[in-house]
Amino acid sequence: MPPPSKKIQSRSLGQNKLAQLNINLPPLPNTTVGSFPKSSELVEMRYKVSQGVVVASELERKEKIAIDACIRDQLRLGLDVLTDGEMNRSDLVGFFAKKIDGFEPGGTVRSYGNRYYKKPVIKKKLSWTGPMTVETWQFAQRATHKPLKAIVTGPYTLMDWTFNEYYNSREAACEDLVAIIKKEVHALADAGAKIIQIDEPALSSRPQEFSLVADALNEITSGLKSYFILHFCYGDISTLWARIRTLPVDNFSIEATNSNFEILPLIKKFPTPKDFSIGVVDSHSHIVESPRKLNTTLRQILKIIPAQQLWLSPDCGLKTRTMEEAQSKIKVMVKSGEKKRAAILPSRK
């Protein structure tokens, strides 16, 4: 009996859902997690706005120019699913905290290495005052015919990465943030966003609170037809994966290269028919992966994850890299994926 064919035989659940949304991606589609490097001009202008030296409208104009340029770069690099590069976001928490009523700026805290961010403080009951990401997503999507992900930070991470001086429990703070992010996600879906990514990097920080994440995602995604991606990174999920795989999303975006693909044995032990965006280049390394290394990486992944369920992605956002590093990493990821794609596509005679 001949060995089973390694060519793609059928669509995944995620591919079927995307097809229902009139999105048809090639095998092994490639994307990024969200952020791209920002120019020194944009960073300096954001600081000047915070100091009252430059008006906010001028920063917004420059951000739109940066988004246009970022989309052109992604198209040139051959990405299949785009982002706006998060050119109008300082970080994944502060951006939303500035737009949610009830937060106030806090002091600077260390994130990792020599990276810092201003940790917001909850001072009163949190409330949604209107769409926070819709206008930018619409602006970016108009610039391309390719699908462009809408990205929001999840309620659990917003709660965990801020100080709470109002609510009597973490659960109470998270509950109000769930209501806020649910309204934001519904506004994005109503605006036409077909692929929505929810970032929950704090997902594994307190395993005993995992039910808060699960309940939040159930509430946020219920009743919506969009294709949902859940991104998480840099945490020990060994005791949680069996539960994570049951979450109500279509695609798990997972940091893998930096952790030496520790996730793969877990996926093998506890499989799921859902899609994966596996990090195949390290977002926190200056070293650009070689084509040989990527080829080895893809062979390793495809032993565990069926090709029809696999997307290729960096581990995390690329904002900490130089533009040259970011683009070089994406280029080798895209080229390696295209080579593997050609090998697994059914032959046409």
C-alpha positions in Angstrom: 0.0 0.0 0.0 1.5 3.4 -1.0 2.2 5.9 1.9 -0.6 8.5 2.5 -0.3 11.6 0.4 1.0 14.7 2.2 -0.8 17.0 -0.2 -3.8 19.0 1.1 -6.9 16.8 1.0 -9.7 18.9 2.5 -10.5 22.3 4.1 -10.2 23.0 7.8 -13.1 24.3 9.8 -11.5 27.7 9.7 -11.1 27.6 5.9 -14.8 26.7 5.6 -15.7 29.6 7.8 -13.5 32.0 5.9 -15.1 30.8 2.6 -18.5 31.6 4.0 -17.1 35.2 4.6 -15.9 35.3 1.0 -12.3 35.1 2.1 -10.3 32.5 0.2 -6.7 32.2 1.3 -3.9 30.1 -0.2 -2.6 27.1 1.7 -0.2 28.1 4.6 -1.4 31.7 4.6 1.0 34.2 6.2 0.3 37.2 8.4 1.8 39.2 11.3 0.6 39.5 14.8 0.0 43.3 14.6 2.6 45.9 15.3 5.4 47.1 13.0 8.4 49.4 13.8 7.5 53.0 14.0 9.7 55.8 12.6 11.6 58.0 15.0 9.5 60.9 13.6 6.2 59.3 14.6 7.6 58.4 18.1 8.9 61.9 18.6 5.6 63.5 17.5 3.6 61.3 19.8 5.8 62.6 22.7 5.3 66.2 21.6 1.5 65.8 21.5 1.7 64.5 25.1 3.6 67.6 26.1 1.2 69.9 24.2 3.8 71.0 21.7 2.0 69.5 18.7 -1.7 69.3 18.0 -3.3 65.8 18.0 -4.7 66.3 14.5 -1.2 66.6 13.1 -0.2 63.3 14.7 -3.3 61.6 13.3 -2.4 62.8 9.8 1.1 61.4 10.2 -0.3 58.1 11.6 -2.5 57.7 8.5 0.5 58.2 6.3 2.4 55.6 8.3 -0.5 53.1 8.0 -0.6 53.6 4.2 3.2 53.0 4.0 2.9 50.0 6.2 0.2 48.4 4.1 2.2 49.0 0.9 5.2 47.3 2.5 3.1 44.3 3.5 1.7 44.0 0.0 5.2 44.2 -1.5 6.4 41.5 1.0 3.6 39.2 -0.1 1.6 38.9 3.1 -1.8 37.3 2.8 -3.6 38.8 5.8 -2.6 42.3 6.7 -2.7 44.6 9.7 -2.6 48.4 10.1 0.8 48.0 11.8 -0.7 49.6 14.9 0.9 52.9 13.9 -1.6 54.8 16.1 -0.9 52.7 19.2 1.7 53.3 21.8 1.2 49.9 23.4 -1.5 47.3 23.6 -2.9 48.5 26.9 -2.3 52.2 27.0 -4.0 52.8 23.7 -7.3 51.4 25.0 -6.9 52.8 28.5 -6.8 56.3 27.0 -10.1 55.7 25.2 -12.0 53.9 28.0 -13.6 56.2 30.5 -12.4 55.4 34.1 -8.7 54.9 33.4 -6.1 57.5 34.3 -2.4 57.5 33.4 -0.1 55.7 35.9 3.6 55.5 36.5 6.2 53.8 34.3 6.8 50.1 34.9 9.2 47.6 33.4 7.6 45.2 30.9 10.7 43.0 30.0 14.3 43.6 29.3 14.7 47.4 28.8 11.1 47.8 27.6 8.8 50.0 29.7 5.2 51.2 29.6 3.0 53.5 31.6 0.7 51.3 33.6 -2.8 52.8 33.6 -4.9 53.0 36.8 -8.6 52.3 37.2 -10.0 55.2 39.1 -13.7 54.8 38.6 -16.3 52.6 37.0 -15.1 51.7 33.4 -17.4 52.5 30.5 -17.3 52.4 26.7 -17.7 55.9 25.2 -17.7 54.8 21.5 -15.7 52.9 19.0 -11.9 52.9 19.6 -10.6 51.0 16.6 -13.3 51.1 13.9 -12.3 54.2 12.1 -8.7 53.2 11.8 -9.6 49.7 10.7 -11.9 51.1 8.0 -9.2 53.5 6.8 -6.6 50.7 6.5 -9.0 48.2 4.9 -9.9 50.7 2.2 -6.2 50.7 1.2 -6.1 47.1 0.2 -8.2 44.3 -1.4 -6.6 41.8 0.9 -8.2 41.0 4.2 -7.0 43.2 7.1 -7.3 42.0 10.7 -9.0 44.1 13.3 -7.1 43.8 16.6 -8.2 44.5 20.1 -6.6 43.8 23.5 -8.7 41.3 25.5 -10.4 42.2 28.7 -8.4 39.9 30.9 -5.1 41.5 29.8 -6.5 45.0 30.2 -7.5 44.1 33.7 -4.2 42.3 34.6 -1.8 44.9 33.2 -3.4 47.8 34.9 -3.6 49.0 38.5 -7.1 48.8 40.2 -8.1 51.5 42.7 -11.8 51.3 42.2 -13.2 47.7 42.0 -13.4 45.4 45.0 -12.2 42.4 43.0 -10.4 41.5 39.8 -13.5 39.7 38.7 -15.6 42.9 38.9 -13.1 44.9 36.9 -12.9 42.2 34.3 -16.7 42.0 34.0 -16.9 45.6 33.0 -14.0 45.3 30.6 -15.8 42.3 29.0 -18.8 44.5 28.3 -16.6 47.2 26.9 -14.6 45.0 24.5 -17.8 43.2 23.5 -19.2 46.5 22.3 -16.0 47.3 20.5 -15.9 43.9 18.7 -19.6 44.1 17.7 -18.9 47.6 16.3 -16.0 46.2 14.3 -18.1 43.3 13.0 -20.9 45.8 12.1 -18.3 47.9 10.2 -17.4 44.8 8.1 -14.4 43.4 9.9 -14.3 39.7 9.0 -11.2 38.7 10.8 -10.9 39.9 14.4 -7.9 39.2 16.6 -8.1 39.4 20.4 -4.8 39.7 22.2 -4.6 38.0 25.6 -0.8 37.8 26.4 -1.7 37.6 30.1 -3.8 34.5 29.5 -1.5 32.2 31.4 -0.3 34.6 34.1 -2.7 33.3 36.7 -3.9 29.8 35.7 -6.5 29.8 38.5 -8.2 32.7 36.8 -8.5 30.9 33.4 -12.3 30.8 33.7 -12.3 34.6 33.5 -10.7 34.4 30.1 -13.0 31.6 28.9 -16.2 33.4 30.1 -15.0 36.6 28.5 -14.4 35.1 25.1 -17.7 33.3 25.2 -19.5 36.5 25.9 -17.6 38.6 23.3 -17.8 36.2 20.3 -21.3 34.9 20.9 -23.6 35.5 17.9 -20.9 36.9 15.6 -20.0 35.4 12.2 -16.5 36.9 12.1 -13.4 34.6 12.1 -11.7 35.0 15.5 -8.0 34.8 16.2 -6.8 34.5 19.8 -3.2 35.7 20.3 -1.1 34.8 23.4 2.6 34.6 24.1 5.5 34.2 26.5 3.8 32.2 29.2 3.7 28.6 30.5 0.5 27.1 29.0 1.4 23.5 29.7 -1.3 23.1 32.3 -3.8 25.1 30.3 -3.6 24.0 26.7 -6.2 21.2 27.0 -8.7 23.9 28.1 -7.4 26.7 25.8 -8.1 24.5 22.7 -11.8 24.5 23.6 -12.1 28.4 23.6 -14.7 29.8 21.1 -12.2 31.1 18.5 -11.2 29.9 15.1 -7.4 30.3 15.2 -4.8 30.2 17.9 -1.9 32.7 17.3 0.9 31.3 19.4 4.5 32.3 20.1 6.6 29.3 19.4 10.1 30.1 18.1 11.3 31.9 21.2 10.2 29.0 23.4 11.8 26.4 21.1 8.4 25.1 20.0 7.4 23.7 23.4 3.8 24.1 22.2 4.1 21.3 19.6 4.1 18.3 22.0 1.0 19.8 23.7 -0.8 20.1 20.4 0.1 16.6 19.5 -1.2 15.3 22.9 -4.3 17.5 22.8 -5.2 18.2 19.2 -7.9 20.5 17.8 -9.4 20.9 14.3 -9.1 24.7 14.7 -6.4 26.7 12.9 -3.1 27.9 14.2 -0.9 30.9 13.5 2.4 29.6 14.6 5.3 31.9 15.3 8.0 30.8 13.0 10.4 33.8 13.4 11.5 35.3 16.7 10.1 38.8 17.2 12.6 39.5 20.1 15.8 38.5 18.3 17.9 40.7 16.1 19.0 37.6 14.1 17.2 37.1 10.9 16.3 33.4 10.4 17.9 31.6 7.4 15.8 29.9 4.7 17.3 26.6 5.8 16.2 27.2 9.4 12.7 28.1 8.3 12.5 25.0 6.1 13.5 22.8 9.0 10.9 24.6 11.2 8.1 24.1 8.8 8.9 20.4 8.4 8.8 20.1 12.2 5.5 21.9 12.6 3.8 20.0 9.7 4.5 16.7 11.5 2.1 17.9 14.1 -0.3 20.4 12.5 -2.1 19.5 9.3 -1.2 21.9 6.5 -4.8 23.0 6.0 -4.9 24.3 9.6 -1.6 26.2 9.6 -0.9 29.9 9.2 2.6 31.4 9.4 3.4 34.3 11.6 6.1 36.0 13.7 6.0 35.1 17.4 4.6 38.4 18.4 4.4 42.1 17.3 7.5 43.4 15.4 7.6 46.9 16.9 10.8 46.2 18.8 12.7 45.4 15.7 14.3 47.8 13.2 12.4 48.2 10.0 15.2 46.3 8.1 15.0 43.4 10.6 11.2 43.2 10.5 11.0 43.2 6.8 13.9 40.7 6.5 12.1 38.3 8.9 8.8 38.6 7.0 10.6 38.1 3.7 12.2 34.8 4.7 8.9 33.7 6.3 6.9 34.4 3.2 9.4 32.9 0.8 9.8 29.7 2.9 6.0 29.4 3.1 5.5 29.8 -0.6 8.1 27.1 -1.3 6.4 24.7 1.1 3.0 25.7 -0.3 4.1 24.7 -3.8 5.1 21.3 -2.5 1.8 20.5 -0.9 -0.6 21.9 -3.4 -2.4 19.3 -5.5 -0.8 19.0 -8.8 -2.7 20.4 -11.8 -2.4 18.7 -15.1 
